[in-house]
Amino acid sequence: MSARIETLLLLALCPGVIVNGKIVPSLTQVTWEDGRFGYFAVPRERVAAKLAEVQQKNSCHEERLTLPNRTVLPDILTPDQHVVAIVYGMLGAKAIEDSLPAKVKAEYETKAGNVQFFIPFLTGSDPNARPTYKLALGSFVSTTKPFIQPNIAIPTEQVDFLQARPDGLTIVDGCEELDIVWSPFHGCELPDDVVLHDFEEYVDEFTLSFEHQNDYSFCDEPGTSDNIFCEELYITDCACQFWTHGRTERCDGGFFSVAHITKKFEEVSLLTDGPQDAVLTELTEGVYGIGAQKPCIE
């Protein structure tokens, strides 16, 4: 059995294990259904400027995130490009829900359509290292009750309207709008092998966000003191998140395009006015364990 598989099994079985000499709690488990990833080519200088902006405000980590020296996805991107990602899927916090008292459970949503934005394929202070980090830029849900976001490193905001359809997705928040069109699902085909090489390097992904604190006030409710997620939240201050893959499937996602985008969503995605097609797409779903690590960037 490989060291990686052993580590994943330990994380699934234990509330906290030692990985690379660091204590990494296993916080919770999430479900991810009908996930669609669109990776968009943007100028490296735009990504570098965003990294400088968020890290200037960073009070958590002395270490820095950097763009890798090499071009990721070299069959797709030019040396002056990097990628940003838009992700949609049905995110569920069933493990948290199952451990909540009935009264608390009734006051919160634990499953919702979730749109996320991030910069993938980043390194720590060594730009020649494996690009295993990604920076969470934001995410959105639209629920009638407060949503419990199990991803501790992904800042999440409520919007007025968020709805997926077989051929796309629309988000509306006041006068701001994002409209995406994609291929209806017709079965799973694996991504190109050359592309997969970079994704395999990126499997041990860590997500960082420096500018947020999600609302976990449900942990203050009576009867939640024994909830493992709430017990371990103390370590998530200035920590990064990682996923362990209990079950996952990755497929080629076909067509994925931003048809229309306004200022709010341009700023969070680093994209400019559409239409703009993704250079790479994925369909993913699975059950994932979530852990947190401090210190965050190696």
C-alpha positions as CSV (number, residue, x, y, z in Angstrom):
1,M,0.0,0.0,0.0
2,S,1.4,3.4,-1.0
3,A,2.2,6.1,1.6
4,R,-0.5,8.3,0.1
5,I,-3.2,5.7,0.4
6,E,-2.1,4.9,4.0
7,T,-2.4,8.6,4.8
8,L,-5.9,8.9,3.3
9,L,-7.0,5.9,5.3
10,L,-5.6,7.3,8.5
11,L,-7.3,10.6,7.9
12,A,-10.6,8.8,7.3
13,L,-10.3,6.8,10.6
14,C,-8.8,9.3,13.0
15,P,-9.8,12.8,14.3
16,G,-6.2,13.9,14.0
17,V,-3.0,12.4,12.5
18,I,0.5,13.4,11.9
19,V,1.5,14.2,8.3
20,N,5.0,15.4,7.6
21,G,5.5,16.0,11.3
22,K,2.4,18.3,11.6
23,I,-0.9,17.7,13.3
24,V,-3.7,17.7,10.8
25,P,-7.2,17.4,12.2
26,S,-9.9,15.7,10.2
27,L,-12.7,18.1,10.5
28,T,-15.6,16.7,8.6
29,Q,-16.8,15.0,5.4
30,V,-18.6,16.6,2.5
31,T,-20.5,15.4,-0.6
32,W,-20.0,16.9,-4.0
33,E,-22.5,16.2,-6.7
34,D,-22.7,17.2,-10.4
35,G,-19.5,19.2,-10.1
36,R,-18.4,21.3,-13.1
37,F,-15.0,23.0,-13.3
38,G,-14.1,25.5,-16.0
39,Y,-10.4,26.6,-16.2
40,F,-9.9,29.9,-18.0
41,A,-6.7,31.3,-19.4
42,V,-5.7,34.7,-18.0
43,P,-2.5,36.8,-18.1
44,R,0.1,35.7,-15.5
45,E,0.6,39.4,-14.6
46,R,-3.1,39.6,-13.6
47,V,-2.8,36.6,-11.3
48,A,0.5,38.0,-9.9
49,A,-1.2,41.3,-9.1
50,K,-4.0,39.5,-7.3
51,L,-1.6,37.4,-5.2
52,A,0.3,40.6,-4.2
53,E,-3.0,42.3,-3.3
54,V,-4.4,39.6,-1.0
55,Q,-1.0,38.8,0.6
56,Q,-0.4,42.4,1.4
57,K,-3.5,42.2,3.6
58,N,-2.4,38.8,5.0
59,S,-1.8,38.8,8.8
60,C,-1.7,35.0,9.1
61,H,1.3,33.7,7.2
62,E,4.9,34.9,6.7
63,E,5.2,32.5,3.8
64,R,3.9,33.6,0.4
65,L,2.1,32.0,-2.4
66,T,3.8,32.3,-5.8
67,L,3.2,31.4,-9.4
68,P,5.3,28.4,-10.5
69,N,8.2,29.1,-12.7
70,R,7.1,26.6,-15.3
71,T,4.0,26.9,-17.4
72,V,1.2,24.6,-16.1
73,L,-0.9,22.8,-18.7
74,P,1.8,23.6,-21.3
75,D,-0.2,22.0,-24.2
76,I,-2.9,24.5,-23.5
77,L,-1.3,27.7,-22.1
78,T,1.4,30.0,-23.3
79,P,4.3,31.1,-21.0
80,D,2.6,34.4,-20.2
81,Q,-0.6,32.7,-19.1
82,H,-2.0,31.0,-16.0
83,V,-5.5,29.8,-15.2
84,V,-8.4,30.7,-12.9
85,A,-11.3,28.4,-12.2
86,I,-15.0,28.7,-11.8
87,V,-16.7,25.7,-10.2
88,Y,-20.3,24.7,-9.6
89,G,-21.7,21.8,-7.8
90,M,-24.2,20.6,-5.1
91,L,-22.2,20.8,-1.9
92,G,-23.5,18.9,1.1
93,A,-22.4,19.0,4.8
94,K,-24.2,15.9,5.7
95,A,-21.6,14.8,8.3
96,I,-22.1,18.1,10.2
97,E,-25.9,17.8,9.8
98,D,-26.0,14.3,11.2
99,S,-24.3,15.4,14.4
100,L,-26.5,18.4,15.0
101,P,-29.5,18.5,17.4
102,A,-32.8,18.5,15.6
103,K,-33.6,22.1,16.6
104,V,-30.3,23.4,15.3
105,K,-30.6,21.3,12.1
106,A,-34.0,22.9,11.3
107,E,-32.5,26.4,11.4
108,Y,-29.8,25.9,8.8
109,E,-29.3,24.6,5.2
110,T,-26.6,21.9,4.8
111,K,-26.9,21.3,1.1
112,A,-26.9,23.9,-1.7
113,G,-25.8,24.8,-5.2
114,N,-22.4,26.4,-4.7
115,V,-20.3,28.4,-7.1
116,Q,-16.6,28.8,-6.3
117,F,-13.8,30.9,-7.7
118,F,-10.1,30.1,-7.2
119,I,-6.6,30.4,-8.6
120,P,-5.1,26.8,-8.9
121,F,-1.6,25.5,-9.5
122,L,0.3,27.8,-7.1
123,T,3.5,27.1,-5.1
124,G,4.7,28.2,-1.8
125,S,7.9,30.4,-1.5
126,D,9.8,28.1,-3.9
127,P,8.4,28.7,-7.4
128,N,10.2,25.5,-8.6
129,A,8.2,23.3,-6.2
130,R,5.1,21.3,-7.1
131,P,2.1,23.6,-7.7
132,T,-0.1,22.0,-5.0
133,Y,-1.8,25.1,-3.6
134,K,-4.8,27.1,-4.7
135,L,-6.1,30.4,-3.4
136,A,-9.9,30.6,-2.8
137,L,-11.2,33.9,-4.1
138,G,-14.8,33.5,-3.0
139,S,-18.0,31.5,-3.4
140,F,-21.7,32.0,-3.6
141,V,-25.0,30.3,-2.5
142,S,-28.6,31.3,-2.5
143,T,-30.6,29.7,0.4
144,T,-33.6,30.6,2.4
145,K,-31.8,29.7,5.7
146,P,-28.2,30.3,6.7
147,F,-25.9,27.8,4.9
148,I,-23.3,25.8,6.8
149,Q,-20.2,26.0,4.6
150,P,-18.0,22.9,5.5
151,N,-15.1,24.3,3.5
152,I,-13.4,26.4,6.1
153,A,-11.1,28.1,3.6
154,I,-13.7,29.2,1.1
155,P,-15.4,32.5,1.9
156,T,-19.1,32.2,1.1
157,E,-21.6,34.9,0.4
158,Q,-25.4,34.8,-0.1
159,V,-26.7,36.2,-3.4
160,D,-30.3,37.0,-4.5
161,F,-30.5,34.2,-7.1
162,L,-28.4,31.2,-8.1
163,Q,-29.8,28.5,-10.3
164,A,-28.3,25.8,-12.5
165,R,-30.0,24.3,-15.5
166,P,-29.0,21.5,-17.8
167,D,-27.2,23.9,-20.2
168,G,-25.7,26.4,-17.7
169,L,-26.0,28.6,-14.6
170,T,-27.2,32.1,-13.7
171,I,-26.3,34.1,-10.6
172,V,-27.9,37.5,-9.8
173,D,-27.1,39.8,-6.9
174,G,-28.8,43.2,-7.2
175,C,-27.6,44.6,-10.5
176,E,-24.7,42.1,-10.8
177,E,-25.0,39.0,-13.0
178,L,-23.0,36.0,-14.1
179,D,-24.3,33.8,-16.8
180,I,-22.5,30.5,-17.8
181,V,-23.4,28.0,-20.5
182,W,-22.1,24.5,-20.6
183,S,-22.5,21.1,-22.4
184,P,-25.3,18.9,-21.1
185,F,-23.9,15.8,-19.5
186,H,-23.8,12.8,-21.9
187,G,-21.5,10.4,-20.0
188,C,-18.0,10.3,-18.7
189,E,-14.9,10.5,-20.8
190,L,-11.5,10.8,-19.1
191,P,-9.5,14.1,-19.6
192,D,-6.5,14.0,-22.0
193,D,-3.5,12.1,-20.5
194,V,-1.2,15.0,-21.0
195,V,-3.5,17.3,-19.1
196,L,-3.9,14.6,-16.4
197,H,-0.2,14.8,-15.6
198,D,-0.5,18.3,-14.2
199,F,-3.7,17.3,-12.3
200,E,-2.0,14.4,-10.7
201,E,0.7,16.7,-9.3
202,Y,-2.1,18.9,-8.0
203,V,-4.1,16.2,-6.3
204,D,-2.7,17.0,-2.8
205,E,-4.3,20.4,-3.0
206,F,-4.3,23.0,-0.2
207,T,-6.8,25.9,-0.3
208,L,-6.0,29.2,1.3
209,S,-8.0,32.3,1.8
210,F,-6.6,35.2,3.8
211,E,-9.5,37.6,4.0
212,H,-12.5,36.0,5.5
213,Q,-14.1,34.2,8.4
214,N,-17.2,32.2,7.6
215,D,-20.1,32.3,10.1
216,Y,-20.1,29.2,12.2
217,S,-22.3,30.6,15.0
218,F,-24.3,27.4,14.9
219,C,-21.4,25.9,17.0
220,D,-22.6,28.2,19.8
221,E,-26.0,26.6,19.9
222,P,-26.9,24.2,22.8
223,G,-26.1,20.6,22.1
224,T,-23.2,21.2,19.6
225,S,-20.3,21.0,22.0
226,D,-19.6,17.4,21.0
227,N,-19.6,18.1,17.3
228,I,-16.1,17.3,16.0
229,F,-16.2,20.1,13.5
230,C,-17.0,22.7,16.2
231,E,-14.5,21.2,18.6
232,E,-11.7,21.6,16.0
233,L,-12.6,25.0,14.6
234,Y,-9.9,26.7,16.8
235,I,-7.2,25.4,14.5
236,T,-8.8,26.9,11.4
237,D,-7.8,30.4,12.3
238,C,-4.9,31.1,9.8
239,A,-4.9,27.5,8.6
240,C,-5.3,26.1,5.2
241,Q,-7.7,23.4,4.1
242,F,-7.0,20.2,2.2
243,W,-9.2,17.4,0.9
244,T,-8.8,13.6,1.2
245,H,-10.5,11.7,-1.6
246,G,-12.7,8.9,-0.3
247,R,-14.5,8.5,-3.6
248,T,-14.2,10.6,-6.7
249,E,-14.8,10.6,-10.4
250,R,-13.2,12.9,-12.9
251,C,-14.4,13.3,-16.5
252,D,-13.9,15.6,-19.4
253,G,-16.5,18.4,-19.0
254,G,-17.0,19.4,-22.7
255,F,-18.0,23.0,-23.4
256,F,-18.0,25.6,-20.6
257,S,-18.2,29.4,-21.3
258,V,-18.9,32.6,-19.5
259,A,-21.5,34.3,-21.6
260,H,-22.0,37.4,-19.5
261,I,-20.3,38.8,-16.5
262,T,-20.5,42.1,-14.6
263,K,-18.1,43.9,-12.3
264,K,-18.6,42.1,-9.0
265,F,-18.0,38.7,-10.6
266,E,-15.2,40.0,-12.8
267,E,-13.3,41.1,-9.6
268,V,-13.7,37.7,-7.9
269,S,-13.0,35.6,-11.0
270,L,-10.2,37.8,-12.6
271,L,-12.0,37.5,-15.9
272,T,-13.1,40.4,-18.1
273,D,-16.4,40.9,-20.0
274,G,-17.5,37.8,-21.7
275,P,-18.0,35.7,-23.7
276,Q,-15.0,33.7,-22.8
277,D,-14.5,29.9,-23.3
278,A,-12.8,27.6,-20.8
279,V,-9.5,26.1,-22.0
280,L,-10.1,23.0,-19.9
281,T,-13.2,21.5,-18.2
282,E,-14.0,18.7,-15.8
283,L,-16.9,16.9,-14.3
284,T,-16.3,15.7,-10.8
285,E,-18.3,14.3,-7.9
286,G,-17.4,12.4,-4.8
287,V,-17.2,12.2,-1.0
288,Y,-14.3,14.1,0.5
289,G,-12.8,14.4,3.9
290,I,-11.7,17.9,5.0
291,G,-8.7,18.7,7.1
292,A,-6.8,21.8,8.2
293,Q,-3.1,22.3,8.5
294,K,-0.9,24.8,10.4
295,P,1.5,26.2,9.5
296,C,0.0,26.4,6.1
297,I,2.6,27.1,3.4
298,E,5.7,25.0,3.3
